[in-house]
């Protein structure tokens, strides 16, 4: 029997408020200039509430990335019934839904933090489908970096259309992932 994780509703609400406060502050200030006190004031929470949930501003930033960008994509995997265009459409929709956050990351030079977090997701999703004989460490970094940067630039473009981006990404990803291509499955 699996153990069910208990989530304290008050703590979950505080975390939501702190994430929203950080995003709000990123409109007015640079990430470096934002203090924990600023975050707590904007969230209308005490510093103790902050430290009950996070050990640092950096941990809060990582939680924002995890909650808004990584978690919605974690359940995806290239299985027989999921093909690359559908997968890429989901990625595009998640990035578009968090366009404001991506703009804040970009303005503050923090896309590299998102790129690093995306590496684990890309490893889990695409790693098993890489061609034999490739050095997966570098293939994963290449895919994660390219995918993250392309999606960020696309999401911030003037008229982002998820279906068009999904098709574009599928065109260049499908040849790189022969095991994920339905035509190559036995």
QUIMOVEN-V42460 format. One line per field, one symbol per residue. phi: phi as a letter, one per 40 degrees, with the letter a starting at -180 (. if undefined). psi: psi as a letter, one per 20 degrees, with the letter a starting at -180 (. if undefined). A space follows every 10 residues. Layout:
phi: ???
psi: ???
This chain:
phi: .cccccbccc cccccdcccc cccccccbbc dcccbccdcc cccfbccccc ccbbcacccc dccdccccbc dcbcccacbd cbbddccccc ddcccccbdc cccccccbgb ccccdcccdc cccccbdcbc ccgcccdccc cccccccccc ccccccccbc bdcccccdcc cccdccbccc cdcccc
psi: pqpppppohg gggggghggh gggghihhrq ghiprhgggg ghilrrhhhg ihhqirhghg ghhgggghgg giihiqqnah iorghgghhg gghgghhkgg gggggghjkj hhgggghhgg ghghghgijq qqiqohghgg gggggggggg hggghjrgmp oghggggghh ghhghimhhi ohhjq.
